[in-house]
């Protein structure tokens, strides 16, 4: 007999990239992806594999799903929590996200799991992701990045 519910633990990344625009000025863009299964814009994430840390899962999933390598800058507090139903079974999902900075790779090398992957300015990224939880995670990530950027300027 199948259980009526189960728990899933995932990890993912909120990846930003600094682009030089002109005269040493930079623009920051954020990574978003469109899932090929449910055709919605999301942040990259995936299930934690046995023996894998949350951080390692996030790095792996960003690379697998979006084609880019990124380094973890900070853990985003308060994991995203939601419930969905699959094959008649209720799934309680907990997703831990990390703020990550782009290192290398090309979004054209994304996996089959994603229909599209894009770099967008922050406001566009928030509008593009389709779930409230993802929008909130993006907001938290930007706040952390802005705070770290401010601290670096003060040092």
LUMTOR-31146 format. One line per field, with one value per residue: x, y, z of N, C-alpha, C, O in turn; chain. Coordinates in Angstrom, 1 decimal. Layout:
BEGIN
npx	X,...
npy	Y,...
npz	Z,...
capx	X,...
capy	Y,...
capz	Z,...
cpx	X,...
cpy	Y,...
cpz	Z,...
opx	X,...
opy	Y,...
opz	Z,...
cadena	A,...
END
This chain:
BEGIN
npx	0.8,0.6,2.0,0.1,1.3,4.5,7.9,10.1,13.4,15.1,17.6,18.8,19.9,20.3,21.4,23.7,25.2,27.8,28.0,30.2,29.4,30.1,33.0,34.1,31.7,29.2,26.6,24.1,22.9,20.4,19.8,17.3,15.0,13.0,11.0,10.8,8.9,6.6,6.3,6.8,8.4,11.1,13.4,16.7,16.8,16.9,16.5,18.1,20.8,21.7,24.1,25.0,25.7,23.6,24.6,26.3,24.4,23.0,25.0,25.5,22.9,22.4,24.5,23.8,21.2,21.2,23.6,25.7,28.5,28.7,29.7,29.0,27.9,26.4,24.1,20.6,18.4,15.6,14.1,12.3,8.9,6.5,3.5,2.6,0.8,1.4,0.8,-1.4,-0.4,0.4,2.9,5.3,7.3,10.6,12.8,16.1,17.8,20.7,22.6,24.4,27.3,28.0,30.5,31.5,30.7,27.9,24.6,23.3,24.0,22.2,20.2,17.9,15.9,15.1,13.4,14.1,16.6,17.6,19.3,18.5,17.7,17.2,14.5,13.0,13.5,12.2,9.6,9.4,9.7,7.3,6.1,5.0,6.7,9.2,9.6,9.9,12.2,14.1,14.0,15.0,17.6,18.7,18.7,20.6,22.8,23.1,23.6,26.1,27.6,27.6,29.0,31.5,32.3,32.7,34.9
npy	-1.2,2.2,5.1,8.0,10.4,12.1,13.3,15.6,16.7,19.3,21.3,24.4,27.1,30.6,32.4,35.0,37.3,39.4,41.8,43.5,46.7,49.3,51.3,50.3,50.0,48.1,45.7,43.8,40.5,38.0,34.5,32.5,29.9,27.8,25.3,22.1,20.2,21.2,23.6,26.2,29.2,29.1,28.8,27.2,23.9,20.8,17.4,16.3,14.1,10.9,11.1,13.6,17.0,19.9,22.2,21.1,19.9,22.1,23.4,21.4,21.0,23.5,23.6,21.2,21.7,24.3,24.7,26.2,27.0,27.8,29.6,29.2,31.8,32.6,31.1,31.1,32.3,30.6,28.2,27.4,26.3,24.1,22.3,19.7,17.5,14.2,11.6,10.9,11.1,13.1,15.5,16.9,19.5,20.8,23.3,24.3,27.2,28.8,31.7,32.4,33.0,33.5,31.6,30.2,28.8,28.2,29.2,28.0,25.4,24.0,21.5,18.9,19.1,21.7,24.0,26.6,28.9,31.9,35.0,37.7,41.1,42.1,43.0,42.1,39.4,38.7,39.2,37.3,34.7,32.3,31.4,32.3,31.7,31.5,34.1,35.4,34.2,35.1,37.8,37.8,36.8,38.9,40.9,39.9,39.9,42.6,43.6,42.3,43.4,46.1,45.9,45.1,47.5,49.1,48.1
npz	0.0,-0.9,0.6,1.6,1.6,1.2,1.8,0.2,-0.4,-1.7,-3.4,-4.6,-6.9,-6.9,-9.2,-10.1,-12.4,-13.3,-15.7,-17.8,-18.9,-20.1,-20.0,-17.5,-16.0,-14.5,-15.0,-13.5,-14.0,-13.8,-13.4,-14.9,-15.6,-17.9,-17.2,-18.7,-18.3,-16.9,-18.1,-17.0,-15.8,-13.7,-10.9,-11.0,-9.6,-7.6,-6.6,-3.6,-3.6,-2.2,0.3,-0.5,0.0,0.7,-0.5,-2.4,-4.0,-5.0,-6.6,-8.5,-9.7,-10.9,-12.8,-14.3,-15.2,-16.3,-17.6,-16.6,-14.5,-11.1,-8.2,-4.7,-2.7,-0.5,1.9,1.4,3.7,5.4,3.9,0.8,0.9,-0.1,-1.2,-3.3,-5.6,-6.8,-8.9,-7.3,-4.8,-2.0,-1.8,0.3,0.0,0.5,-0.2,-0.3,-1.0,-2.5,-2.8,-5.6,-7.6,-11.0,-12.8,-15.1,-18.3,-20.6,-21.2,-23.4,-23.3,-21.7,-20.0,-21.1,-19.3,-19.2,-21.1,-21.9,-21.1,-19.5,-19.0,-17.1,-16.2,-12.8,-12.1,-14.3,-14.1,-11.7,-12.5,-14.5,-13.3,-12.2,-9.9,-6.6,-4.4,-5.6,-6.5,-4.1,-3.1,-5.0,-4.3,-1.7,-2.2,-3.7,-1.8,0.0,-1.6,-2.2,0.4,1.0,-1.0,-0.2,2.2,1.3,0.0,2.2,3.4
capx	0.0,1.3,1.8,-0.6,2.2,6.0,8.7,11.2,14.3,15.8,18.4,18.9,20.7,19.9,22.7,23.8,26.4,28.1,28.4,30.7,28.6,31.1,33.8,34.1,30.5,28.7,25.2,24.0,21.8,20.0,19.5,16.0,14.8,11.7,10.9,10.2,7.8,5.3,6.4,6.8,9.7,11.5,14.9,17.2,16.8,16.7,16.6,19.4,21.1,22.2,25.4,25.3,25.3,22.7,25.4,26.8,23.2,22.7,26.0,25.3,21.7,22.6,25.3,23.1,19.9,21.3,24.8,26.7,29.2,28.6,30.1,28.1,28.2,25.7,22.8,19.5,17.6,14.2,13.8,10.9,8.1,5.2,2.9,2.0,0.3,1.9,0.2,-2.3,0.4,0.8,4.4,5.7,8.6,11.4,13.9,17.1,18.5,21.9,23.0,25.6,27.9,28.4,31.9,31.8,29.7,27.0,23.2,22.9,24.3,21.3,19.8,16.6,14.9,14.7,13.1,14.8,17.3,17.9,19.9,17.6,17.8,16.5,13.0,12.5,13.6,11.1,8.3,9.4,9.4,5.8,5.6,5.3,7.9,10.5,9.8,10.4,13.6,14.9,14.1,15.9,18.9,19.2,19.0,21.8,23.9,23.3,24.3,27.5,28.3,27.8,30.1,32.8,32.7,33.1,36.2
capy	0.0,3.4,6.2,9.1,11.6,11.9,14.5,15.8,17.7,19.8,22.5,25.1,28.3,31.9,32.8,36.3,37.5,40.8,42.0,44.9,47.4,50.2,52.1,49.7,50.0,46.7,45.4,42.4,39.8,36.8,33.3,31.9,28.8,27.4,23.8,21.4,19.3,21.9,24.8,27.4,29.8,28.7,28.8,25.8,23.2,19.4,16.5,16.0,12.7,10.3,11.4,14.9,18.2,20.8,23.1,20.4,19.7,23.3,23.6,20.4,21.3,24.7,23.2,20.3,22.2,25.5,24.8,27.1,26.7,29.0,29.3,29.6,33.0,32.5,30.3,32.0,31.8,30.2,27.4,27.5,25.2,24.0,21.0,19.3,16.1,13.5,10.2,10.7,11.2,14.5,15.7,18.1,19.8,21.8,23.6,25.2,27.9,29.5,32.8,31.9,33.9,32.8,31.4,29.8,28.0,28.8,28.7,27.2,24.0,23.6,20.1,18.6,19.4,23.1,24.4,27.8,29.5,33.3,36.0,38.8,42.1,41.7,43.2,41.2,38.0,38.6,39.1,36.1,33.4,32.2,31.0,33.3,31.3,31.8,35.5,35.7,33.7,36.1,39.1,37.5,36.7,40.2,41.7,39.4,40.3,44.0,43.8,41.9,44.5,47.3,45.6,45.2,48.9,49.7,47.6
capz	0.0,-1.0,1.5,1.1,1.5,1.4,1.9,-0.7,0.0,-2.8,-3.2,-5.9,-6.9,-7.4,-9.8,-10.7,-13.2,-13.5,-17.1,-18.0,-19.9,-20.7,-19.1,-16.2,-15.3,-14.6,-14.9,-12.9,-14.5,-12.9,-14.2,-14.8,-16.6,-18.1,-17.0,-19.9,-17.9,-16.6,-18.9,-16.2,-15.5,-12.3,-10.5,-11.0,-8.3,-7.8,-5.4,-2.9,-3.7,-1.0,0.6,-1.1,0.8,0.1,-1.3,-3.6,-4.9,-5.7,-7.6,-9.5,-10.4,-11.7,-14.0,-15.1,-15.8,-17.0,-18.4,-16.1,-13.2,-10.3,-6.8,-3.6,-2.0,0.8,2.0,1.6,4.9,5.2,2.7,0.2,1.3,-0.8,-1.3,-4.6,-5.7,-7.9,-8.9,-6.1,-3.5,-1.6,-1.6,1.1,-0.6,1.1,-1.1,0.2,-2.0,-2.2,-3.7,-6.3,-8.6,-12.2,-13.0,-16.4,-19.0,-21.5,-21.0,-24.5,-22.9,-20.7,-20.2,-21.6,-18.3,-19.3,-22.5,-22.2,-20.0,-19.8,-18.1,-17.1,-15.2,-11.7,-12.2,-15.4,-13.6,-10.8,-13.3,-15.4,-12.6,-12.2,-8.6,-5.6,-3.6,-6.4,-6.5,-2.7,-3.0,-5.7,-3.5,-0.6,-2.8,-4.1,-0.6,0.6,-2.5,-2.0,1.7,0.8,-1.9,0.6,3.2,0.6,-0.2,3.4,3.9
cpx	0.9,1.0,1.0,0.2,3.7,6.6,9.8,12.1,15.1,16.7,18.6,19.7,20.0,21.2,22.6,25.1,26.6,28.6,29.0,30.0,29.5,31.8,33.8,32.9,29.9,27.2,25.1,22.7,21.6,19.5,18.1,15.8,13.4,11.7,10.2,9.0,6.5,5.3,6.2,8.2,9.9,13.0,15.4,17.2,16.6,16.9,18.0,19.6,21.8,23.7,25.9,24.9,24.3,23.4,25.9,25.6,23.0,23.7,25.7,24.0,21.8,23.4,24.5,22.0,20.2,22.6,25.9,27.3,29.1,29.1,29.1,28.7,27.6,24.4,21.7,18.6,16.2,13.9,12.4,10.2,6.8,4.8,2.4,1.6,0.9,1.4,-0.6,-1.7,0.7,2.3,4.6,7.1,9.3,12.6,14.8,17.8,19.8,22.1,24.3,26.0,28.4,30.0,32.2,30.6,28.8,25.5,22.7,23.1,23.4,20.8,18.3,15.5,14.3,14.5,13.9,15.5,17.7,18.5,19.0,18.0,16.9,14.9,12.4,12.5,12.5,9.8,8.2,9.1,7.9,5.3,6.0,6.5,9.2,10.7,10.4,11.8,14.5,15.0,15.1,17.4,19.5,19.5,20.3,23.0,24.2,24.0,25.8,28.3,28.6,29.0,31.4,33.3,33.2,34.4,37.3
cpy	1.3,4.4,7.3,10.4,11.2,13.3,14.5,16.9,18.1,21.0,23.1,26.4,29.5,32.5,34.2,36.3,38.9,40.9,43.4,45.5,48.3,51.0,51.6,49.7,48.6,46.7,44.0,41.8,38.5,35.7,32.7,30.8,28.3,25.8,23.1,20.5,20.1,23.3,26.1,27.9,29.6,29.1,27.4,25.2,21.7,18.7,16.3,14.5,12.2,10.6,12.8,16.0,19.0,21.7,22.4,20.1,20.9,23.6,22.6,20.7,22.5,24.3,22.2,20.9,23.4,25.7,25.7,26.6,28.0,28.6,29.9,30.8,33.0,31.6,31.3,31.4,31.4,29.5,27.6,26.2,25.2,22.5,20.8,17.9,15.5,12.1,9.9,10.8,12.7,14.5,17.0,18.4,21.0,22.0,24.7,25.9,28.6,30.6,32.3,32.9,33.0,32.7,31.1,29.1,28.9,28.3,27.9,25.7,23.5,22.2,20.1,19.0,20.9,23.4,25.6,28.2,30.9,34.0,37.2,39.8,41.7,41.8,42.3,39.7,37.7,38.4,37.8,34.8,33.4,31.8,32.1,33.0,31.7,33.3,36.0,35.3,34.7,37.4,38.9,37.5,38.1,41.1,41.2,39.9,41.8,44.3,43.4,42.9,45.7,47.1,45.7,46.6,49.6,49.3,48.3
cpz	0.0,0.1,0.8,1.0,1.7,1.4,0.8,-0.3,-1.3,-2.5,-4.6,-5.7,-7.5,-7.9,-10.4,-11.5,-13.5,-15.0,-17.2,-19.2,-20.7,-19.6,-17.6,-15.4,-15.5,-14.4,-14.4,-13.6,-13.7,-13.8,-13.9,-15.9,-16.7,-18.2,-18.2,-19.6,-17.7,-17.3,-18.1,-15.9,-14.0,-12.1,-10.6,-9.6,-8.6,-6.5,-4.9,-3.0,-2.4,-0.9,0.1,-0.1,0.0,-0.9,-2.6,-4.6,-5.7,-6.9,-8.8,-10.4,-11.3,-13.0,-14.9,-15.9,-16.7,-17.8,-17.9,-14.7,-12.4,-8.9,-5.8,-2.9,-0.6,0.7,2.1,2.7,4.5,3.9,2.1,0.6,0.5,-0.9,-2.7,-4.6,-6.9,-7.8,-7.7,-4.8,-3.2,-1.2,-0.9,0.7,0.2,0.2,-0.5,-0.9,-1.6,-3.2,-4.3,-7.4,-9.8,-12.3,-14.4,-17.0,-19.8,-21.3,-22.2,-24.3,-21.9,-21.0,-20.8,-20.6,-18.5,-20.8,-22.9,-20.9,-20.4,-18.6,-18.2,-16.0,-14.1,-11.8,-13.2,-14.9,-12.6,-11.5,-14.0,-14.6,-12.2,-10.8,-7.5,-4.8,-4.3,-6.4,-5.2,-2.6,-3.8,-4.9,-2.4,-1.1,-3.1,-2.9,0.0,-0.3,-2.3,-0.7,1.6,0.0,-1.1,1.6,2.5,0.3,1.0,3.9,3.2
opx	1.8,-0.2,1.2,-0.3,4.0,6.0,10.3,11.6,15.7,16.6,18.6,20.2,19.3,22.0,21.7,26.1,25.6,29.6,28.4,29.9,29.6,31.3,33.7,32.9,30.1,26.6,25.9,21.7,22.5,18.9,17.7,16.5,12.6,12.3,9.1,8.3,5.4,4.4,5.5,9.2,9.1,13.7,14.6,17.7,16.2,17.3,18.9,18.8,22.3,24.5,27.0,23.8,24.2,23.0,25.8,25.8,22.7,23.3,25.8,24.1,21.3,23.0,24.5,21.8,19.5,22.8,26.9,26.5,29.3,29.1,28.5,29.9,28.3,23.9,21.8,18.2,15.6,13.6,11.5,10.8,6.2,5.5,1.8,2.0,0.8,1.7,-0.5,-2.3,1.2,2.8,4.2,8.0,8.7,13.4,14.4,18.3,19.9,21.7,25.2,25.2,29.1,30.7,33.1,29.6,28.8,25.4,21.6,22.6,23.8,20.8,17.7,14.3,13.3,15.3,14.5,15.1,18.2,18.4,18.9,18.6,15.9,14.2,11.2,11.5,11.8,8.9,7.1,8.3,7.3,4.0,7.1,7.3,10.1,11.8,11.2,12.6,15.6,16.1,15.9,18.3,20.7,20.5,21.1,24.0,25.3,24.8,26.6,29.4,29.6,29.8,32.4,34.5,34.0,35.1,38.5
opy	1.4,4.6,7.6,11.3,10.1,14.3,13.4,18.0,17.2,21.6,22.4,26.8,29.4,33.0,34.5,35.6,39.7,40.2,44.4,45.0,48.1,51.2,52.4,49.4,47.9,47.5,43.1,42.4,38.0,35.9,32.5,30.9,28.4,25.2,23.6,20.1,19.7,24.1,27.0,27.1,30.0,29.6,26.4,25.8,21.3,19.2,16.2,13.7,13.0,10.5,13.2,15.9,19.0,22.0,22.9,20.2,20.9,23.9,23.0,20.6,22.5,24.7,22.4,20.8,23.6,26.7,26.0,26.0,29.1,27.4,30.9,30.8,33.3,31.5,32.3,30.3,31.9,30.1,28.0,25.1,26.2,21.6,21.7,17.1,16.0,11.4,8.8,10.6,13.4,13.7,18.1,17.6,21.9,21.1,25.8,25.2,28.9,30.5,31.9,33.7,32.0,33.7,31.7,28.8,30.1,27.1,27.3,24.9,22.5,21.7,21.1,19.2,21.2,23.0,25.7,27.9,31.1,33.6,37.7,39.5,41.0,40.9,41.8,39.0,36.7,37.6,37.2,34.0,34.5,31.8,32.6,33.9,32.2,33.7,36.8,36.1,35.0,37.9,39.8,38.0,38.3,41.8,42.1,40.4,42.2,45.2,44.1,43.2,46.3,48.0,46.1,46.9,50.5,49.9,47.9
opz	0.8,0.4,-0.3,0.3,2.2,1.1,0.5,0.2,-1.9,-1.4,-5.6,-4.6,-8.4,-7.1,-11.2,-11.2,-13.8,-15.4,-16.7,-20.3,-21.9,-18.5,-16.7,-14.2,-16.6,-13.8,-14.7,-13.6,-13.1,-14.9,-12.7,-16.9,-15.7,-19.0,-18.6,-20.4,-18.2,-17.0,-18.6,-15.8,-13.1,-12.9,-10.3,-8.7,-9.7,-5.5,-5.7,-2.6,-1.7,-1.8,0.3,0.5,-1.2,-2.0,-3.7,-5.8,-6.9,-8.0,-10.0,-11.6,-12.4,-14.1,-16.1,-17.1,-17.6,-18.5,-18.6,-14.0,-12.9,-8.5,-6.0,-2.5,0.4,-0.3,2.9,2.7,3.5,2.9,2.9,0.5,0.3,-0.6,-3.3,-3.7,-8.0,-6.8,-7.1,-3.7,-4.1,-0.5,-1.3,1.0,0.6,-0.1,-0.1,-1.8,-0.4,-4.4,-3.6,-7.9,-9.6,-12.0,-15.0,-16.3,-19.8,-21.3,-22.1,-25.0,-21.1,-22.2,-21.0,-21.0,-18.0,-21.7,-24.0,-19.8,-21.5,-17.5,-19.3,-15.0,-14.3,-11.6,-13.0,-15.1,-12.6,-11.1,-14.2,-15.0,-11.9,-10.7,-7.5,-4.4,-3.7,-6.4,-5.1,-2.0,-3.3,-4.9,-2.1,-0.4,-2.9,-2.8,0.4,0.2,-2.2,-0.6,2.2,0.3,-1.2,1.8,3.1,0.3,1.0,4.7,3.4
cadena	A,A,A,A,A,A,A,A,A,A,A,A,A,A,A,A,A,A,A,A,A,A,A,A,A,A,A,A,A,A,A,A,A,A,A,A,A,A,A,A,A,A,A,A,A,A,A,A,A,A,A,A,A,A,A,A,A,A,A,A,A,A,A,A,A,A,A,A,A,A,A,A,A,A,A,A,A,A,A,A,A,A,A,A,A,A,A,A,A,A,A,A,A,A,A,A,A,A,A,A,A,A,A,A,A,A,A,A,A,A,A,A,A,A,A,A,A,A,A,A,A,A,A,A,A,A,A,A,A,A,A,A,A,A,A,A,A,A,A,A,A,A,A,A,A,A,A,A,A,A,A,A,A,A,A
END
